[in-house]
């Protein structure tokens, strides 16, 4: 164990909505904390074009703008955010040691808010053409496809929201979904149906992304009759769910078969002193407002534990 370390009440790993909210609540409780984040504060908010269902913004708000507002509020509360990767967590004598590139932090409590990253399709050509027409972020890359033909894959809220955003730039958007109907909110389904730029391809599975130096097409298989067809496109956007970023904690807490951390309703992760919040948790629904709620609960539970060993 490192002899030199920085003492904190709480180490929060991840500065997405859950981590930032947890930090704000913990600071209001007078706790000494730090957030470790190796990417942009705000997490996947920075990859979202528009958020229409976050309370307080009746006209919607850009994901990046909301991320910045959350960061500003955390900074105003005195939260320290360090842009560094947390490499390992170990436990000794009831204390947790979080090792980063330059420092080791010692704390009695840790909140894991590392979120999740977009899943891949795992098909031929996807990896080779990622960054060459295959993308997982509409807000990042949509402007590159002005007046082009593109395809989006997925059937949840995110897929439909991003397909609608992509249609602002592309001349045509194919929306590919493996089921007969969408799982997304009805209002989004209606918007998709009303959008003349979007053609829905239900009951199709992508088999291969084709192209040389750039994406040129995607091969699809019908789930109804097994037939194969290829459509010509300039870009393929994938929105088929997410994978948890729980590598750092997997040996200390229980996870489900997909790697999401299992917690109780108070965000306790099964080992005293460790809490999890946000998209890294096992749950059915992943929304910004829920991540914030979980971050608040994790901080309150951690505060209770620090006070008298009782996790609220």
N, C-alpha and C positions, 0 to 999 in steps of 0.2 A: 504494500500500500504506500502511496506517495506520502512523504513526510510533510511536504508543503502543500497546503490546500487553502481554498477560500471558503470560509464558513457562511452559510446562508440558512434561513429558516426553510425555504422552499426553493428547489430548482425546477423550473418549468421548461420542458423540452418541446419546442414548437411555438411559433408566433402566428398561428392562424387565429380565426375567431375564438376558438376555445381557449387557446393559450393566452391570448391578449385579455379576454374577459376574466379568466382566472387570475391573472396578474393584477388587474384593476381591483378586483374584490379582495385579493390578498393584501394589497397595499392599503386599502381602506381599513383593513383589520390591523394595520400597523406592523405587518410582517416584512422581514428582510428577504428579498427574493431576487432572482435573476432569470431571464429568459435566454435560452440558447437556441438560435435559429440559423441554419446554414444557407437559407435562401431568402426570399423577400418576405418581410412581415406581411401578414394577411393571407398567406398560403394560397389556396386555389381561388380565393376571391380575385386574385390578380389575373386569373385565366378566364374570368366570367365577364361577358360583355355587359349584361344588364341584370339587375336583381329587382324583381317587381313585388316580392312578397315579404320584404323585411319591413317591420313596423316603423313608421315615422317618415317614410318616403313614398307618399301617394303616387308620385309620378315615376317611381322607380329610381334606381341609382346604379351607376357603373360599379362593377366589382372592384376595380382598382381604386376608385374614389372612396368606397366604403372601407376598404382596407386601410387607406391613408387616414381616414377619420378615426378608426379604431386605434391605430398606432399613435396618433396625436393625443388621444385621450389617455392612453397608457403612459405616454411620456409625461403628460401633465400630472399624472398621479405619482410620478417619480419612479416609474418602472425602468429598470436597466435591461436593454436588449443588446446582446452580444452576437454579432454575426460570425458564428463559429459552429462547427459540427460536433455534436456530442458523440463520442466514439464508443464509450462503454459505461456501464453502470455495475457497480459491485456493492456488496453489503458487508458491514463488519460492526459487530457490537451494537446493533440497532441503528446504525448510521449508514447513509447511502453516499457513495463516492461516484461522482459523475466526471469522467475524464474527457476533456476536450483537447484541442490541439496544443494549447499553451498553458492551460490551467487544469487543476483538479478541484472540483467543488464538493464540499461536504455539507450534507443537509439531513435532517431527520425525515423530511418528506420530499417526494418527487411527484410532479404531475406530468404525465405523458400526454402530449397534445400534438403528436407528430403527423397526424392526418393520414392521407392516402394519396396515391398517384394513379393516373389513368391506366386501366388494363389494356393490354394488347390483344389483338385478335389471334395471334399465333399462327398466321397463315404465310404461305410462301410469298416472298417479295416485300412483306411488311417491314422487316428490319432493314433490309437493304435500301429501301426507298424512303425510310423515315428521314425527314428533312429535305427530301427531294420530291415532295408531293404528298407524302403521308404525314398527317399532323394529328395532334391530340388537343389542340387549342385553337378554337375559332377566333377568339379575340386577338390572338397573337398573329395569326397567318391569313385571316380572311381577306385583308386588303390586297394580298398578293394574287388573288384570283378574281379580280375585277373583270367582268364580261367573259369569264371562263365557265366551263362545265365541271361541276364537282359532285361528289357523293358523300353522304354522311351515314354512319352506321350506328344504330341504337334505337331504343323505343321508350326510354324513360324521359322524365322532365328535362334533364340536361340535354339529351340528344335533340329533342324538339326545339328547345330554346336556342340551341346553337345552330340548328338547321335554319331557323327563322333569321338569325343574325347573318348567317352565310348568304342568305338570299338577298341581302342588301347589296352584295357585291357581285355575286355570280349571276350569269345569265340563266343558269339552270342548276337546280340541286336535286339529285336523286336521294331519297331518304330510304335506306334499306333496313328492314326489320324482320327478324326471324319468326315473329308470331303473326297471327291473323289480325290482331288489333294491338293498339298501343296501351302501355301501362301508365302513360302520363296523364296529367290533369286535363280535364275536359276542355278547359279554355284554350290550352295549348294545342290539343287535337283539332279544335275548330279552326284555329289560326293556320295550322298546317293545311287543312283542307281548303281554306279560302285563299291560300297563297298560290297564285298561278305559276310562280317560278319553281314550285316544289312538286316533284312527282314521287309518290309513295310506292315502294316496292315491298309489299307484305310477303311474308313466308319465303324469304330468300336468305341464304347463308353465303357470306363471302368465302371463296375458296382460294383466291390468289390475286395479288396486286401485280399487274403487268407493266412493263416499261423498261427502258434502258437506263439512261441517265436521269430520267424523270418519269413520274407516273403517267401512264398512257391509258390504262383501263383497269377494270376489276372483273374477275370471273365470279359468277354467282350460280348457286345451285338451288333449284326450287325444292322446297320441303314437301310440296304437294305431289309432284310427279317425278322428281329427281333429275329433271332436265337441266342442262347447263347453258348459260348465256353469258356473253361478255358485253359490257357497256363501255364506251369510250369516255374517259374523264381526264381532267387535268390535275385533279387532286382528290385525296381521300381523307376524310376526317372521321376519327374513331371515338365514339362516346358509349362505351359498353360497361361502364362501372369502374370500380377502383380497387386497388390493392393497398392494404394497410402498411404503414411504415413503422413496423413494430420490431424490427430486427434487434434494436438495442436492448429491448426489455424481455425478449421471448423466453429467456432462461430463468426469469424471476417471477413471472406471472403466467396464468393460464390463458391460452388463446383458443379460438375455435379452429376448425379445419382449414380455414382460409387465412388464418393469422391475425384476425381481429381480437383485441383484448377483451376478455370477459370481465364485466364489472357488475356490481349491484346498483340499485337506484341512487345510491349516494356516491357513485363513481369510484368506490373502493375496488381495487384490482386483485384482491385476494391475498395480498401480503401487506401487513401493517405498514402504513407510511407511504404506500404507492397508490396513486390515483390515476385515472385515465379519463380523457374527455375529448369529444369531437369525433371526427371520422375514423380515428384509429380504433374506436370501440365497436364491439359487436352490437348491431342494432339494425332495424329494418329501414328506417328513414334517415337520410342524411340531408340536412338543411342547415343553412347558416344560423338561423334563429335557435335551432336545437343545440348546435355546437356552443353557442354563447351561453345557453341555459346550463349545459353540462359543465362548462368552464366555471361558471359561478358556483355550482354545486360542489365541484371538486375543490375549489378554494375554501368554501365554508367547511367542508368536511376535513380538509387539511388543517384549517385553523383550529377546529375542535380537537383534533388529534394532538396538535402542538400544545394546546392549553392544558389538557388533563388526560391525554391518552385516549379520549373518547372520540371516535369518528362519527360525526353527526349523521 
